[in-house]
């Protein structure tokens, strides 16, 4: 290994199944009897000391009573992705600080791997997101790309409560339909629990307020406040 460039090095960790742990179905995660064993495959793991690291393991299939013959549950893997869940989270977090291209170059992977990791991380976050206590939201438009076409604008909805400020939803274009779609994604319970709405003065956004009284009645009622800067 002495004298080799860092890019040419790799750490390969071979994982063996534990004899005392039962196989589990990857869909319901219930214990299931074994069926057979698939060929060994590799997963990209978080680099150790800046060296590309891989898990090697031969997945086993199980005979699940509910789902039939399926691959066993593998805790570090999600489907057929060639990278571990830890690595996807690692790349997605770095992609917030660096460009996706620079992230890929720094950690010796591809732009597509970074792209897919960000998508997986966002999907995981949405699936586990808690929307309890959202009382104040902001509605705004963002211009991106070149030109002033409808597709060059995004509608964003974000939480602006004192104890929590975060992005809740992003949709293409800045139309009434886009805003309604975003509010519907938050759910009726969240929208009806709003106390404050801080909205951009873009006319389609303001029209939603007037045309959707059932969705905004809590935010525009006599004892509440709808704030438009």
HELIX and SHEET records of a PDB file:
HELIX    1   1 UNK A    6  UNK A    8  5                                   3    
HELIX    2   2 UNK A   85  UNK A   94  1                                  10    
HELIX    3   3 UNK A  100  UNK A  106  1                                   7    
HELIX    4   4 UNK A  111  UNK A  127  1                                  17    
HELIX    5   5 UNK A  150  UNK A  152  5                                   3    
HELIX    6   6 UNK A  176  UNK A  186  1                                  11    
HELIX    7   7 UNK A  188  UNK A  192  1                                   5    
HELIX    8   8 UNK A  203  UNK A  211  1                                   9    
HELIX    9   9 UNK A  213  UNK A  220  1                                   8    
SHEET    1   A 3 UNK A  10  UNK A  14  0                                        
SHEET    2   A 3 UNK A  51  UNK A  64  1                                        
SHEET    3   A 3 UNK A  33  UNK A  48 -1                                        
SHEET    1   B 3 UNK A  10  UNK A  14  0                                        
SHEET    2   B 3 UNK A  51  UNK A  64  1                                        
SHEET    3   B 3 UNK A  68  UNK A  71 -1                                        
SHEET    1   C 5 UNK A 164  UNK A 172  0                                        
SHEET    2   C 5 UNK A 153  UNK A 161 -1                                        
SHEET    3   C 5 UNK A 136  UNK A 143 -1                                        
SHEET    4   C 5 UNK A 196  UNK A 199  1                                        
SHEET    5   C 5 UNK A 225  UNK A 228  1                                        
END                                                                             
